[in-house]
Amino acid sequence: MKVEEFDFDLPEELIAQTPLKKRDESKMLVLDKVTGEVEHKKFFDLETLLNKGDVLVLNDTKVMPARLYGVKEETDAAIEVLMLKDIGDDTWECLAKPAKRVKVGTVISFGDGLLKARCIDIKDEGIRIFKLEYKGILYEILDKLGEMPLPPYIHEKLEDKDRYQTVYAKVVGSAAAPTAGLHFTKELLDKLKAKGVEIEYVTLHVGLGTFRPVSVENINDHVMHSEFYQMSKETADRLSLAKKEGRRIISVGTTSTRTLETIMSLYGEFRECSGWTNIFIYPGYKFKAIDALITNFHLPKSTLVMLVSALAGREHILNAYKEAIDNKYRFFSFGDSMFIK
């Protein structure tokens, strides 16, 4: 299957640059994955589309202010670093820019030495492995020095950094937001619970894959970067019961989907576990965990468009995207929503 099959023309003015004033007032395109039928709603209408007993699974990862601007100690050359993955013992996988200036042994200083990063290994595609040096608590230092790592297609400055977090974000570790969850308000979640919708949480720390386009011609040649996930015993038990009783499991976002499908693919059941996943879901994949999906509108030729096409069919997705473009839906991280039921 060719990557070109997942291309579409997107007018640049439909790429949302800022979040809406109210999270749940975004548009929501509802797509029937069997028939391809489309309805146009608002996100707050979700309450009317979910039933008592449905299980909504959200990713509770929290975005780090992971973009840092520093200087090389030897030359004062400016270096930008995007922290991607904690690999333990104050060692991090990062994206460095310009990477060619960062060799093994290079020390980058941030905030007049409040944080220092020594390069200890060089990887492909601008990736560098850094050993960090600091005093105190790393995440408090990042709060002082770091910026939210907004995607490269967003050119406006974010006035309120909390708008690039979900209202239920809890476990720090992501280099990007699980953006399907940005539409939820605490009030909407309370209404869903009152209706009898079960809310469950998993964690997947969003990493490099979010920033990387598919650069091969054939889908099968693409390699996904691995991301850390975890599920608690309590969540696993409740999801297992829902599955046994035939209740709908609805994932919020492709990250929640990849977590649930990884676990079911590995174990054939939901269970308490954690690990690294590089699962790549594209048409032909048989879903084992989820019945429906709430997601945003994604980049042309991206792995995310391939994932939603695996669930609803490529033609249904491309038709729905055309409908969204014709109706001036907003695309990508701060854009509108889609419910594939």
TIRO-719403 format. One record per residue (C-alpha): x, y, z; residue in three letters. Coordinates in steps of 0.02 Angstrom, whole numbers, plus 50000, padded with zeros to 5 digits. Example, Ala and Ser with C-alpha at 12.3 -4.5 7.8 and 13.67 -1.06 7.14 Angstrom:
<pts>
506154977550390ALA506844994750357SER
</pts>
This chain:
<pts>
500005000050000MET500705016949948LYS500835032150062VAL500145042849917GLU498465034249940GLU498245044150101PHE498585061250027ASP497305075150012PHE497325093949976ASP497145104450132LEU496985123450119PRO498255131250235GLU496965142950312GLU496085127750389LEU497595123650499ILE497035129950670ALA498335141650746GLN497485144850913THR496265135351023PRO494435140551030LEU493895150851180LYS492845136251245LYS493565118851225ARG491925109551195ASP491225121751066GLU492285114550926SER491395106250780LYS491245087350780MET491015077050623LEU490155060550663VAL490615046450544LEU489745029650536ASP491195017750501LYS490075004850419VAL489015015650303THR490135030850284GLY488675042050331GLU489185059050402VAL488315070650527GLU488875087850586HIS488805091450774LYS489675101350910LYS490835092851033PHE489655096051179PHE488375085251085ASP489445070151133LEU488315067951283GLU486875063451165THR487935051251063LEU488565040551208LEU487525027851303ASN487465021851482LYS488775008051498GLY489925014851362ASP491735015951416VAL492755031151367LEU494655028551378VAL495735044251393LEU497615046751393ASN498115055851554ASP499885060351499THR500465078051536LYS501515088151415VAL503215094151477MET503805111751432PRO505075101751333ALA505765114551209ARG507355122651274LEU508465136151203TYR510295135651258GLY512075139151206VAL513595128251178LYS514815131151320GLU516305131051202GLU515685143751074THR514055151751137ASP513215145250977ALA511315144650998ALA510575127051007ILE508745121951020GLU508365105551109VAL506715096251113LEU506655083251253MET505785067651189LEU506085052451295LYS506725049051472ASP507855033851458ILE508315033751642GLY509685040251756ASP509485058451698ASP509825052851519THR508655059151382TRP508365056451198GLU508195073751120CYS508015082250952LEU509415094950931ALA509405109550808LYS510565112550720PRO511095094650756ALA512725095850658LYS513425107450792ARG513145094650929VAL514515081450941LYS514895068651076VAL515585078751222GLY514665094851177THR513945103451331VAL512415114551311ILE511965126851449SER510185132751483PHE509675147151597GLY511455152451638ASP511915134951692GLY510335130851789LEU510255115551676LEU511665107851574LYS511585093951445ALA513125084051391ARG512985074451226CYS513485056251253ILE512855048351091ASP512315052950915ILE510815045250826LYS510015047950655ASP508795061750606GLU509485074950724GLY509285064250880ILE510565066251018ARG510715057351186ILE511085069351328PHE511595066851509LYS510805080851612LEU511625090251755GLU510595100851875TYR510175103752058LYS508405101452121GLY506895094252032ILE507015092951842LEU505185096651805TYR505245112451911GLU506765118151812ILE505865114351648LEU504385124751707ASP505585139451726LYS506605137151567LEU505565127151443GLY504205131351317GLU502745120651264MET503305110451111PRO501965116050989LEU501995107150820PRO502925115850677PRO501315120250584TYR500755131650727ILE501515148850706HIS500515158750834GLU501155160651012LYS500105151251140LEU499435163851267GLU498935150951399ASP500055135551405LYS498685125651494ASP497715125551330ARG499005113051263TYR498555101451408GLN496985091151431THR495965095551586VAL496365078151655TYR498245078151619ALA499165070051764LYS500715059751722VAL502145070951660VAL503145064451512GLY502485069451340SER503325079751205ALA501615083451128ALA499805083751185ALA498565069651152PRO497545082351057THR495885073151042ALA495685075751228GLY495885094751218LEU494015096551180HIS493445089751349PHE492935100951493THR492725095251672LYS490865099451656GLU490645088251504LEU491555073851589LEU490405075951740ASP488865075451627LYS489485059551543LEU489795051251712LYS488055056451772ALA487335048051617LYS488205031751662GLY489675032851542VAL491215025051621GLU492815035451612ILE494485026051614GLU496275032051597TYR497845024851519VAL499515033351494THR500535034851335LEU501925047851328HIS501855055451155VAL503575056151075GLY504525058650914LEU503275050350798GLY502145065450815THR503465076650735PHE504015064950597ARG503175063450426PRO503125046850334VAL504615047950217SER504465031250126VAL503405026949973GLU502735010550039ASN501825009850205ILE502644993350252ASN504365001550250ASP503915014550383HIS504635011850558VAL503705019550706MET504675026750852HIS504295018451018SER503315027051156GLU503065022351340PHE501335016451396TYR500545009751554GLN498885002951617MET498354999951797SER497564983851862LYS495954992951906GLU495764999851729THR496194982951653ALA494894974151760ASP493514986551716ARG493924986051530LEU493924967051534SER492194967151613LEU491554979451482ALA492254968551342LYS491464952951418LYS489774961751432GLU489864968151253GLY489874986451301ARG490674999251183ARG492485004051216ILE492795021251142ILE494575027651140SER494935046251147VAL496365049151026GLY497555038550926THR498725037451077THR497395028851185SER496985017751036THR498795012451012ARG498955008651198THR497384997751204LEU497784988851041GLU499584985751095THR499024977351256ILE497704966551170MET498934961851032SER500254956651159LEU499174947751288TYR497474944251209GLY496684953151359GLU496774969251457PHE498014967751600ARG499084978351715GLU500674981951617CYS501894994951554SER503174995351416GLY503655002951249TRP502575001951095THR502955005250912ASN501314997950849ILE500885004250674PHE499035002850632ILE498535004350449TYR497184996850335PRO497124978050350GLY497344978850539TYR495974969950638LYS495494979850793PHE495494969550953LYS495144982451088ALA494114997351030ILE492394999350952ASP492415018050917ALA493615032750917LEU493605051350954ILE495015059950861THR495565076050776ASN495875078950590PHE497625073650542HIS499035077950422LEU498975071150244PRO500005055250221LYS500245053450411SER500205037350513THR498685044650602LEU497665045850442VAL498175027750410MET497565022650584LEU495845030450563VAL495745022850388SER496065005850465ALA494545008450577LEU493315016450455ALA494015012350283GLY495105023750175ARG493685029350061GLU492535033550205HIS493925043650289ILE494435053150132LEU492605056950095ASN492345063050273ALA493915073750263TYR493285081450101LYS491635085350187GLU492595093050332ALA493615103950213ILE492045109350119ASP491255114250285ASN492795123850343LYS493235112550489TYR494835117350580ARG496255104650566PHE497635097250675PHE498085100350858SER496945115150898PHE495675110050768GLY493965101750768ASP493485084050814SER492865068150733MET491875053950812PHE492055037550718ILE490645026650783LYS
</pts>
